[in-house]
Amino acid sequence: MALTPEAIETFTRLFGSAPEPSPTDPELMETLQNHIFGEVFSVGILTDVERELITVTCMASMQTLPQLRAHAAAALNVGATPEQLREVIYQCQPYIGYPKTLNAIGVLNEVLTERGVELPLPSAATVDYADRDVAGAAIQIPLYGDEVKAVFAKLPEPFDTQVPHLLTGIGFGEVESRGVLSLAEREIVSLVAIAAIGAATQLTPHVAGAIKAGNTRQKVAAALVQAMPYIGGPYALTGLVLVANYDPNASSEAYR
């Protein structure tokens, strides 16, 4: 087996030099590079920047930090901005938790520092602390409905109100309301992060949310196909089945 011209061209575009043969596992690396850079990158409607932001989402979610470093650099090489990369990782925080987010942002900051980018980057917050719940509901309800309050109202006090606040006020009001990335882009990041950690129950509402936010079914499918060689076939295919069978009139029942 040899690398295809498409794989060599894409790899060189992303990483700045042609791939070199592996001294220990040449067959594995040829399969990997032909699969990702020759086939996956050549299918669908995504730009190089979109593909690398999705890939960074996968690496941050799975905590594959050496690969995160490489793909953060590749994203910059093809035109992603430091602010876009930061916001992709910040968007992951409600799904992967703060320790993983801190690990990922630490790697990104090392890459940015090596590139001479001054830190901290400009703020992208758009909502005052006291307004988080109202702002979050304005984002969440059109995409996911208001069933969060109804479902978690059955929890014992004080969790009957605290859990909806954590989901709405922080996940949407504080995180998803930030600037730089559009709502459609943020919903793609959320969907890919959820797929990457194998949270299958949450995939159904988030496929619907990504589409309601303005992404086409083709773009949602393309994002999951881009993620597939990184997160593994089963996790990506679970989401792709939902895209294939998406019914815009169905209830998400996200938390039932």
HUJO-V212296 format. One record per helix or strand. SS is the DSSP state (helix for helix, strand for strand). FROM is the first residue (numbers start at 0). TO is the last residue. If there is no record, write none. Layout:
SS:FROM:TO + SS:FROM:TO
//
This chain:
helix:4:14 + helix:25:41 + helix:47:61 + helix:64:76 + helix:81:95 + helix:97:113 + helix:128:143 + helix:146:151 + helix:158:175 + helix:182:195 + helix:199:211 + helix:216:230 + helix:232:243
//
